[in-house]
C-alpha cells in the first residue's frame, strides 16, 4: 500500500495544533492574536519604519546591539540574507573569498548553496558531520591563507545542540585570529547558550566579529533576524541589504513580534537548558530511544527513535488526538533505522514535570508495538 506522507503530515499538524499540551517550544497564539498584540505595541509610535529608518526599528536595533555587546546592529528579514552578507563583507575586507564552515552549517545544508552561487564565496568544510568542530579540525585545514572568515554555530543544531567548551571556543577563535580570519557567529539559537557557558550574551559575542541571531526559532516571533558588529561593518551591511532586496519599506510587524518574544521567552531559556539536562536522561531510558547528546548542553536535543517514519507519525498523531498531548515533532531525518526527532524545549515543556513527558512518550511509543 502506498503511504501518502503529505496527508500524514497534514493530519499530524492538525492534531498538534489542537492539542492542549506540547513538549515543543512555547505556547502558541493564533495569527489574529499575534497581530492584535503587535497592534497594541504599535499604539506607542506615530509612524512606521521606512526602509530601515525610524524610531521603532532603530530603538530595537540599539537594544539588541547592547544585549549582544556590539556597537551596532541591523534588523533583516532572515538569516539566509544576514549570514552570507556578513561573510561577503568580511571577504571584501580581506580580499579572500574562502569561508571555513562545518559540514552541518545551515549555509551548506539548507540554503541551496546561496553563499557560493549568489555571494561569490568559496566554502571550505572543516570537521566531521557528527561531531563538534575542534581545534584539531582547524589546524588540519588546507591553505588557511585562502580563507577570509570562519563560521561557528552555537549551538550546533544538526547534532542536537552540541557546544564546544568555553576553552575550546577560545582556541578556535585564537586560531582564526592567528590566520587573520574574521569570526562570524551563527547564533540562530544563541539564546540557549547562557546556561552552558555561564556567561552573558555580550561576553560570548565578544569573541566574534559579527553575530547573527533569529527571533522566531526560540523566541516565537513571526520572522526576522539581527546582524550585529562594528559600526562600519553594519554600515556596509545596510548597503548590501539594499542591494540584495532585504531593505523592505517597513518591517514593524516583525519588530513588534520580536519584542514580544524577547519579553515573554528570553528569560526562560536558562531554565529550559537546565530542564533539558533533567529530561533527556529520562527519555533515554525508554526502549528504542537514543538521545543526542546524551547530556544536553543547550535547550534542545535530538531523539533517535527506532521506528518507521510513517508508523511513528501515525502513532504521535493518534496519541495527540486521543490524549491531547504532543510528545514529538515530525521526524526531520532517518538514520540507521531510526527516526531523528528534534526536541526544541521552551515554556510548554516547563509546565509539566520531566516524569510527565517520559510517561506520555512511553505510552505513545507503545502504540508502535500494537
N, C-alpha and C positions, 0 to 999 in steps of 0.2 A: 504493500500500500504506500502511495506517495504521500509524504508528510508536507503539508503546507506551512512552512516555517513563518511566513509573514502573518498568517492567520493566528498561529500560536503566540507570536509576539504581540499581536494586537490584543488578543484575549488577556495576555499577561498584563499589558499596560492598563487595560480597563479594570481588571481586578485590583491591581496595585493602587490605582488612583482612588478606588472606592474603599480600600481597607482602612481601618481605624488606626492600626499600629504598623510601624515600619522600622526596620533596623537601619535604614538608609537615610543619611543626611539630616535635614532639618524639616520641621513642619511646613507643609506646602500651603500656598494660597492659590485661589483661583486667579485667572488673569484679571478679572474685574476688580477683585480686592487689591491686587498688586497695584493696579493703576489708580485706584482710589487713594491708596497710601502715598503714591507719587504725587497725586494732585494736592494732597494736604501739605506736602513739603513745598510744592510749587507756590503755595499761597505766600510764602515768605520772600518771594522775589517778584520784581516788577517786569522783568523781561527775560527771555531765554538766552542761552549761549548762542553765539553766532560765529560759525567757523572757528571754534576753539577759543573764542574770547568772550568775556562776560564774567560777572561776579560769581555766579553759581559754580561754573566749571573751574574757574581759577582758584576759588576757595577750596574746592575738593582736591585739586592737584597739589596745592600747598599743604593740605592736611596729609595726603599720602606721602609726599616727599619728606615731610617731617617724621612721619611714622617709620619710614624706611631709612632715615638718616642721610638723605641725599639733598643736594641744593635745589633740584628742580625735578618736575615730572610733567608728563603729558598723558591725557586721557585719550584712549584709542578704542576703536570698535572691537578689536580682537587681538589675541596673542599671535595669531597667524600673520598678522601685519606687524605687530610690535617686535617680535624676535628677529626675523631676517632683516628688518630695517635697522635694528641696533647693530647687528653683525656687519651690515654693509657700511655703516658709519665707521665702525672700528677698522674695517678693511681699508677704507679710503685713508684713514689717518695714518696707517702703517704701510700703505701701498702693497698689501699682501691679502689675497682673497681666500686663503685657506682657513678653514674652520675645523677645529677638533671637537668632536661630539661623540657621545656614547651611541652604540647601535640602537638603543631603545629611545633615543631622543624623539620628541614629538615632531621635530623638523624632518626627521628621517622617515618615520612611520606613518604620519597622519596628514601631511601637507602636500602630497603629490609632488615632492621634490622641488617645491617652490623656491626654496632658498638658493638652489642652483639654477633652475630654469628661468626664474624671474629676476633674481637679485645678483646674478653673476658671481656667486660664491662657489668655492670648491670644498666639498665635505671630505674630512679625513676621520673615519670612525676609529675610535680607540676604546679598548676594554672588551670585556666579554658580555654578551647579551644578558646572561642570567645572573650577573654579579655587579656589585657596586664598583664604580671606577676606582682605581688605586693609583698611587704614585708610581708603582712599577709599570702600570699600563702607559702612563705618560712618558716615562723615561725610555720605554721601548718604541715610542712614536718616531717614525721615519721623518727626517728633514723638518724639524720644528721651525727652521728659518723660513719655511713657506707659509707658515700659519700667521694669521692676524688676530685670531681670537680662540678662546676656549669656552665652551658652553658646559655649565654644570647645572644639573637639575636637582632641586631639593624640595621634597623628597622625590625619589625615582619611582614614578607611577607604575611603569610596566613591570617592575619586580616587587610590587606590593608595598611601595612606600619606604623602601630602604634608604638609609642615610649613611654617609661616611661619618666617622668620629670627627670631633672638632679638630683634633690634631691632624688627622688625615686630610681634612679640608684645607687647613692652613698649608700643609705640604704641597698640595696640588696647586694652590694659588701661588705659592712661592716659586714653584717650577715655571708657571706661566710668566711670572714677573721676570725670572731669570732669562727667559727667551723673548721678552718684550711682547708678550701676548696680552691683549685685553681679556678680561674675565667677565663673562656675562652669566647672570643667574636666571635660569628658567625657574621662576618662583610661582608657577601656576598654583601650587599647593603650599606655598611658603607658610601660610597661616597655620599649618600643622606643626611647625618645626620648633617653636619656642620651648616646649616642654623638654624635648630631647637634648637640645643644646644648652638649656638653662641660660639663655641669652636673649636680649631683646631683638626685635627685627632690625633695628638700626645697627646693633653690634654684628649681626650676621651679614647684613648687606654691606657693611664697611669693607668686607673682603673683595667686593665686586665693583667693576667699573660701571656696569649697567644692570638694572634689575627689572624684570617683568613680573607683574602679579595679575591674577584674574579675580573678578568679582562675582562670578556665578558658580564656580565649581564647589567651593566650600562655604561661601557666604550667602548664596541664594539670590544674587542679583539677576537681572534679566540677561545682560550681556555686558561686555566691556572689559577693558584692561588698562593698566597704567604702566608706562615705561619711565623709569627714573634714572637719574645720573647727574653728571656735572652740568652746569648751566649751559655751556657751549654745546655739549652733547645733545641736550634736549632742544636747543635752538635748531640744531641740524635736523633733529627728528621731526620737528614741525614742518620743515621744508620737505622732507621725504614723505611725510604723511600726506601733504598736499599733492605731491607727485603721484602717489600711489592710490589716491582716491579715499584716503581714510579721514580726511578733514571734512566731516559731514557738516551740513549747515547748522544742525542742532543735535545735541545728544542728551538733553536734560532728563528724559525718562530713564536712561541708563545710569546717569549720575545719581539721581534720586534713589533708584533701586539699590545701587551700590552703597549709598549712605545707609539705607535701611538695613541692608545685610551686615554691614560693619557693626552697626549698633546692636543688632539682635544676636549675632552669631560669633563675632570675633572673640569675645571674652570667654566663650565656652570651649574654645579649641584646646587649651591646655588640659582641661578636664576630659575632653574627648580622647586625647592622646593617652592619658592615664587609664581611661576606661578600656581602650583598645588592648592595653597590656594585660588587663584582667580578663577580658572576654576571649581573646584569641586562644589561650591555652585550654579553656573550657570547650570551645568548639573543636579543637584538635583531638579531643578525647572521643569524638563521635566516630563510629565505624565508617571507613571510606572517605574520611575528610583529612586533608593536609592543609596546614597554614603556612603561608609565605609572607613575611619571615616568621619563624617560629616565635620570636619575641618582637612584636611590633615596635617600631621606633617613632612612627607618626600616628595620625588619627585615622589610619586605614591599614588594610592588609588584604591579601588575596586568599580565597579558599579554593583548593583543588579538590573537586568532588568526583568520586568515581561513579560516573553515570553518563548515559547517552543524553545529548543535548535536548532533543525533543521530549524525551521522557522526563527530564528534570524540569523543563519549562512547564509541562503539563502538571507535574506534582506541585510546584510552587504556586501556580495559578489556582489549582483546586484548593490548596491549603488557604490561600488568601481569601477565596470566595467563601469557604466554609467556616474559617476561624477569625477572619478579619485581621490577619497578621501577615505581613510581608517579611519573609526571612532571608530572601536572596534577590539580587538583581538578575536580569538576563545574563547568561554566560557571555563573557567577552572573548573567550578563546577556548580551544580544545588542545589538550597536551597529554600525550601518553595515556589515552583512555580516560582522561579526567576533564571535566568542565572547569574552567577558571572563572570564578566569580569575584568581582571586586567589591569589597565592603568599605565604602566611604562613610565613616560614622559622623554623627552630629547630635543635635539635641533630641532627635527622635529616639535614638537608642538609649540615651541617658534617662529617658522617662521610666525605664524598667531596669531591674537587676540583670546582671550578666547571666544568672541562672535562668531567667525568663527566656532569653534568646537561645540558650542551649537547649532548653526543653522544647521550644517550638521548632527549632531546626531539626532536632532529633525526630520529632513527631512527623514533620514534613518529609524527611528522607525515608521514613518508614513506609511511606506510600510507594516508594520505588520497589519495595520487596513484595508488594501485593500483586 
